């Protein structure tokens, strides 16, 4: 089977919480999905959907249509959406001379390795990250290729020891411009939702309470001080939470005060990265 994966990041500079999103599915569905997303953008009068632009009704309606499209095709198109978020104040990242570019490369590697290993062995991959000129994509590609070559030793009664098929093959690894490929913009939307759910959990709960009790005049008056940006973003976050609950996608929100997926095998996976062991430290700059 051939797969494509489009990646983009959000809140990646000068923010405590940062994230990378990945939108993957069988390559045979690319033309259809990309065409549907182009139509949504055209009908919404939006050149490129970016999370940072979600501040008004036009982009909110566009985001709602995008969510409806992707969630309706989630199972029929074997879609996965994987988002990794990390905390730059944790013990892994809170170090002097942290190299954020090199750290991004490592996080990208961890996320891509994880989602690629979730598919069947021997799959071929076409990887398209949004353009970032400072990233050493060749290094990431080389590291993923090494993981792809891994084979497991299996013992079969009739054949003895044999090696299983290699994990995966990378057919193409090429950075792209998000504005030209709508599929890449899905990754931006979910990466933005991930960090926003962390930064704005308490305020979202106030908004949700206000929204659910809109007929209580006193409550509405007390909790109505939300900006256009907050109202737009909270509406999309609310839509995602409700749709995930309705479709039983296993995405939690209240348990960890953020979007999270306890079972990472689920098709929408919000992964909040934690240090894996004592020596798991972010890289530091050489100079």
C-alpha positions in Angstrom: 0.0 0.0 0.0 1.2 3.5 -0.7 0.5 6.4 1.7 1.0 10.1 1.8 1.5 12.3 4.8 1.4 16.1 5.0 2.8 17.9 8.0 2.7 21.4 9.4 3.4 22.9 12.8 1.8 25.5 15.1 3.0 27.9 17.8 6.5 26.7 17.0 8.4 29.9 17.9 8.7 31.6 21.3 5.8 29.7 22.8 5.8 27.4 25.8 3.7 24.7 24.1 4.5 23.7 20.5 3.1 21.2 18.1 3.4 19.3 14.8 0.4 17.9 13.0 0.4 15.1 10.4 -2.4 14.2 8.0 -1.9 10.7 6.4 -4.0 8.4 4.2 -3.6 6.0 1.3 -2.1 7.8 -1.7 -5.0 6.6 -4.0 -7.3 9.1 -2.2 -5.1 12.1 -2.6 -6.7 13.6 -5.7 -10.2 13.3 -4.4 -9.5 14.7 -0.9 -7.3 17.5 -2.2 -10.0 18.4 -4.7 -12.7 18.5 -2.0 -10.6 20.7 0.2 -9.8 23.1 -2.7 -13.6 23.4 -3.3 -14.2 24.3 0.4 -11.5 26.9 0.3 -12.9 28.4 -2.9 -16.4 28.5 -1.6 -15.2 30.1 1.6 -13.2 32.7 -0.3 -10.0 31.6 1.6 -6.7 31.3 -0.3 -5.1 29.3 2.5 -6.4 28.1 5.8 -4.1 28.8 8.6 -4.9 28.5 12.3 -3.4 31.9 13.1 -6.0 33.4 10.7 -9.0 31.8 12.5 -10.2 35.1 14.0 -13.5 35.8 12.2 -16.7 34.3 10.8 -15.2 33.6 7.3 -12.4 31.4 8.6 -14.7 29.8 11.2 -17.1 28.7 8.5 -14.2 27.4 6.5 -12.8 25.4 9.4 -16.3 23.9 10.1 -16.6 22.7 6.5 -13.1 21.3 6.7 -13.8 19.4 9.9 -17.1 18.0 8.4 -15.3 16.9 5.3 -12.4 15.1 7.1 -14.4 13.5 9.9 -17.0 12.2 7.4 -14.1 10.5 5.4 -12.1 9.4 8.4 -12.9 5.7 8.2 -13.8 5.3 4.5 -10.5 6.8 3.5 -8.4 5.2 6.2 -7.3 8.6 7.5 -5.0 9.2 10.4 -4.4 12.6 12.1 -1.5 12.6 14.5 -0.5 15.6 16.5 2.5 15.8 18.8 2.6 18.7 21.4 5.5 19.3 23.8 6.1 21.6 26.8 9.3 23.7 26.6 9.2 24.1 30.4 9.5 20.3 31.2 12.7 18.7 32.3 13.6 17.6 28.8 13.4 21.1 27.3 14.1 23.5 30.2 17.8 23.6 29.6 20.4 26.3 28.7 21.3 26.7 25.0 18.4 24.5 23.8 18.6 24.1 20.0 14.9 24.5 18.9 15.6 23.7 15.3 17.4 20.4 16.0 14.7 19.7 18.6 12.0 20.2 16.0 13.8 17.7 13.7 13.8 15.1 16.5 10.1 15.7 17.3 9.2 15.4 13.6 11.2 12.1 13.4 9.4 10.7 16.5 6.0 11.7 15.1 6.6 10.3 11.6 8.2 7.1 12.9 5.2 6.5 15.1 2.5 7.0 12.5 4.3 5.1 9.8 4.7 2.1 12.1 0.9 2.2 12.7 0.4 1.1 9.1 1.1 -2.3 7.7 4.7 -3.5 7.2 6.2 -2.9 3.8 4.1 0.2 3.0 5.6 2.9 0.8 5.5 6.5 1.9 5.4 9.9 0.3 6.2 12.6 2.9 5.4 16.3 2.3 6.3 18.7 5.2 5.4 22.3 4.9 8.4 24.4 3.8 10.9 25.3 6.5 14.2 26.2 5.0 16.2 26.0 8.3 15.3 22.3 8.8 17.8 19.6 7.7 15.1 17.4 6.0 17.8 15.1 4.6 18.9 14.2 8.1 15.3 13.4 9.1 14.8 11.4 5.9 18.0 9.4 6.5 16.9 8.6 10.1 13.5 7.5 9.0 15.0 5.4 6.2 17.0 3.5 8.8 13.9 2.7 10.9 12.2 1.6 7.7 14.9 -1.0 7.0 14.4 -2.7 10.4 13.2 -6.3 10.2 12.0 -8.5 13.0 13.3 -12.0 13.5 10.5 -14.5 13.5 10.6 -18.3 14.2 8.1 -20.5 12.3 7.8 -24.2 13.0 8.2 -25.3 9.4 10.7 -22.7 8.2 12.8 -21.9 11.2 14.2 -18.4 11.7 13.1 -15.8 9.1 13.1 -12.1 8.9 9.8 -10.3 8.4 9.3 -7.6 5.7 11.0 -4.3 6.3 8.9 -1.8 8.2 8.4 0.8 5.4 10.0 2.4 2.4 10.2 6.1 1.7 9.5 6.8 -2.0 9.6 10.6 -1.8 10.4 13.2 0.9 9.9 16.7 -0.3 9.0 20.0 1.4 6.1 21.8 -0.1 4.3 25.2 0.2 1.1 24.8 2.2 -0.8 27.4 0.2 -0.4 25.1 -2.9 -1.6 21.9 -1.2 -4.8 22.1 0.8 -4.1 18.7 2.4 -1.2 20.3 4.3 -3.6 22.8 5.8 -5.4 20.0 7.7 -2.2 19.4 9.7 -2.0 23.1 10.6 -5.6 23.2 11.8 -5.2 20.2 14.1 -1.7 21.3 15.3 -3.3 24.7 16.2 -6.2 23.1 18.0 -3.8 21.0 20.1 -1.9 23.9 21.6 -4.9 26.1 21.9 -6.7 23.5 23.9 -3.8 23.6 26.4 -3.4 27.4 26.6 -7.1 28.1 26.7 -8.7 25.3 28.7 -10.0 27.3 31.6 -11.4 30.1 29.4 -12.9 27.6 27.0 -14.8 26.0 29.9 -16.2 29.5 30.8 -17.2 29.9 27.1 -18.8 26.4 27.1 -20.8 27.2 30.2 -22.0 30.5 28.7 -22.9 28.7 25.5 -24.9 25.9 27.2 -26.7 28.4 29.4 -27.4 31.1 26.9 -30.9 31.6 28.2 -29.7 32.5 31.7 -29.5 36.3 31.3 -27.2 36.9 34.3 -24.8 34.1 33.3 -24.6 35.4 29.7 -23.9 38.9 30.9 -21.1 37.6 33.2 -19.4 35.4 30.7 -19.9 37.3 27.4 -16.4 39.0 27.3 -14.9 36.9 24.5 -13.1 38.3 21.5 -14.0 37.4 17.9 -10.9 35.3 17.8 -11.8 33.3 21.0 -15.4 32.8 19.8 -14.3 31.5 16.5 -11.7 29.2 17.9 -13.8 27.9 20.8 -16.6 27.1 18.3 -14.2 24.9 16.2 -12.8 23.3 19.3 -16.3 22.6 20.6 -17.3 21.1 17.3 -14.3 18.8 17.3 -14.9 17.6 20.9 -18.5 16.9 20.2 -17.8 15.1 16.9 -15.1 13.0 18.5 -17.5 12.0 21.3 -20.3 11.3 18.9 -18.1 9.1 16.7 -16.5 7.5 19.7 -13.0 8.4 18.5 -11.5 8.2 22.0 -10.3 11.8 22.2 -10.5 13.2 25.7 -10.5 16.8 26.8 -11.5 17.3 30.4 -9.3 14.5 31.9 -6.0 16.2 31.1 -7.3 19.7 30.6 -6.3 19.5 26.9 -7.0 17.4 23.8 -5.5 14.0 24.4 -5.9 10.4 23.0 -5.3 7.7 25.6 -5.3 5.0 22.9 -2.8 6.2 20.2 -4.1 3.6 17.8 -7.2 5.7 17.3 -7.4 7.6 14.0 -7.3 11.0 15.6 -4.3 11.0 18.0 -3.3 13.9 20.2 0.0 12.9 21.6 1.4 15.1 24.5 5.0 14.2 24.5 6.7 13.5 27.9 10.4 12.7 28.5 10.9 9.0 27.8 13.8 8.4 30.2 16.3 10.3 32.3 18.6 10.9 29.3 15.9 12.1 27.1 17.1 15.7 26.7 16.5 18.3 24.0 19.7 19.0 21.9 21.8 22.0 22.6 23.5 24.5 20.3 27.2 23.9 19.6 28.2 27.5 19.7 
